[in-house]
Every structure is written in structure tokens, then in C-alpha cells.
Amino acid sequence: MIDWMFLALAMAVSGAGGGGAGGAKNADNAGDSAAAPTSAQTTAPATGLTAEPQTPTGQFTTATEVRPILDATRANWVAVREYDGRDLVYVTHLFSWRCGLYGLRISVNGGPAQDWPLPPCHTGTAQPNAITDDDGLPYWEFPLGHVQSLLVEILYDDLGTDSVRFERAQVLMP
């Protein structure tokens, strides 16, 4: 979240602006963890992004529609899987509700937050949040045992934010 504040400050000083990033809206990533999932909801500072209209569509394409789902399923935002001698960090759940998001950031083991580009929404289709072959893989690879904690930050398309910290054991798939 602090990165977004610095971005807003830099944009204000430089006079830069801009709309949302590519994909569903925008994507950012971060990672670290705590004993139990923790979260914080706030209003994003001026980031150069404009809040999108929040008229419910019934297709779950706005923050108003996806926030209650993501709030209720917070423990499922990410998963870690040990596979073929690697740690795979999955964001499949967040990909599925990306149309109400501008950004996703993941920080691994307290390191710098990494932007995670979200695929575009498939507007004009019956299921705009569907994950297609063209959307890319919903995971990142790391050496086996590397991922010990994750911090996940999301920026909703109404400019609200949320974040959750996880320890490896909390999100490790059997």
C-alpha cells in the first residue's frame, strides 16, 4: 500500500497521470505472512487511477460486487503448491474475481512487492471473469521451500484497498 502512496506522490510531483493498467484493470503483487491471516481495508490515495462506476451488473465486474466475495474467501486468495521440485504460488482465486480489481501485488518473504498483471476481463461474454488459455498461467515459480510468507495486496476498481498476510503453512496445498 505504501508503494501506491509513493506512486501518487511521484505522479503529483512530476505532473504525470494515467488511467488503469492493462488487463482486467491493473495488477500489482506483494508477499509476507503472519500467524493468522490479517487484513486492512482503506481508501487508496490518489494514484492517477479513477474509480470506476459501481453500478452492479450481475456479472461481478465491479468492486461493489466482488468485494463481499473476496472478504468472505480471504483465506483462499493464494495457495502454495510443492510441485516438481518447485514452489508454485497460485492466484487463481483472485484471477477469477479480477474484473472488480485494478491491481494485485505480492510480496514473498518480506521482499519488495511485485506487480502481478491481471488478464483482461472478457466483457461482452456471458462470463467476463472466466480464465481462458490466452490469460496466462495463474502462478509464479520459486525454488522448493523458498516461499515462507506472502503479503497479498489488492486495489479495487473503486480505489479501495485490502491486504492479507499468510504464513506458508496457512496456504500450503496438501
N, C-alpha and C positions, 0 to 999 in steps of 0.2 A: 504494500500500500504506500509506503514511503516513496518508492520509486515513482509512483504516479504523481505524488506531490512534487518531487523534483522535476519530473517531466513538465508539469503545469508551470512551475516556476521558470524553467528554462524557456518554455514557449512564450511566457508572458514577457520575459526579458528580451528575447530575440524577436518578438512580434510574430512568431510562427503560429500557425493554427492548423486546422485539418480536421477531417471527419474521421469516422471509424476506420479501423484497419480492414484488411481483406477478410474473406471467408464469411462465416456466419455473421459475424460483425467484426470483432477483433479477438486476438488471443494473446495471453501472457501466461508465464509459468513461474513457480517458486516451490521450495521444499524444505521441511524440517518437521519436528514432531514433539509430542508431549505424552504424558502418561495416559490421558484420555483426550478424545477429540475436543478441541476448543475452537471457538469461532468468534468473530466480531463482525457486526454489520454497521456500516457507516455510510455516509454520503461521500462520494468521490469528489475530490477537489476539481477545480477547472482543469480539464485535461485536453482541451481542444475538441473533445467529443461533444456531441449534442444528444441529449436524452431523446429517445425515440417515443412516438406516441404510444400510449399504453392501453389502447382500446383492445379488449380481448377479442381474439379471432376464433377461438375454439380449436386452433391448430397449434397452440403452445409456441408462439413465436414472439412473445413479449416477456419482459421481466415479471410483469404482473401475473402472468400465467405460469411461468416456470419456477419462480422463487418459492412458492409453497411446496412444490415437489422437491426442489433441492434442499430446502430446510428440513423436510421430513426424511430425506435419504442421505443426509450429510455423511454418514459412515461409509457410504458406497461411492463417494466421489472418485476415489482412486483405488487401485489394487496393485500389489507387488506379487509377481509370479516368478518362481525359480524355474527356468526352462533352458535346457540345452547348455548348461554351464554359464548362464547369464541371469541377471535380474531384469525383469521386464516391468516397467511402471505403466500401468494401463489407466487411461482416462475415458474409457468407453462410455461410462455413465454421463459424464459431462458433455461428450460429443453428442449424446442422444438428446440433450436439452440445450444445445448451443444457440438455438435461434433467439433466445432471450438474453444472450450474453454479448458483450463487446470484447471481453478479453479473458484469458486464462494464463496464469503464471504458476510455475512450480519451482520450488527451491528444494534441493536434495542435500541432506545432512548439514543444513545451515548455510549452504553456499549461496552464491548470488542467484536471484530469481531469474528464471529463463522464460521468455515468451513461448507459449505453445500455440502456434497458429491453428485456429479452428477452421474446419472446412465450411464452405458456404451453405446456407440454408437452401433447400430445394423448393423455393417459393413457386407457387403455381402448380404444385403437385398435391396429391391427397395427403402425403406425409412429409412435410418440409424438413423434419428432424431426422429422417431416415439416413443411415450411414451406407453410402454406396462404395463400390470398388474404387471410384475416382477420388474419394475423400481422403485416401491415405490411411496408414496404419495408426490406430489409437494407442500406441505405446512407444516408449523410449527404452533403449537397451543400455545396461550398465554391467560391469563385471559382477560375477556371482558374489553375493554378500555385501556389495558396496552400499546399497540403499538401506540406511538405518533410520532415517526420519524424512518426512516430507512436510512442506508447508504448501498448501494449495490456496491460491487467491483467485477470485473471480470478480469481474467487473460486469454488472448487469447493464442492459441497454437503457435503463432509466438512470444510470450513473451511480446506483447504489453498489456497495461492495460487500464481500463476505470472504472469510478465510477460515481454514481449518488446519490444525497441525496433527500429524499422525506419527506414531512410532511404527517401526516395521511390523511388529507383531500384531498391531491393530488392523493392518490391511494385507497381511501375507496370505495368499491363497493356499489352500491345502494341496 
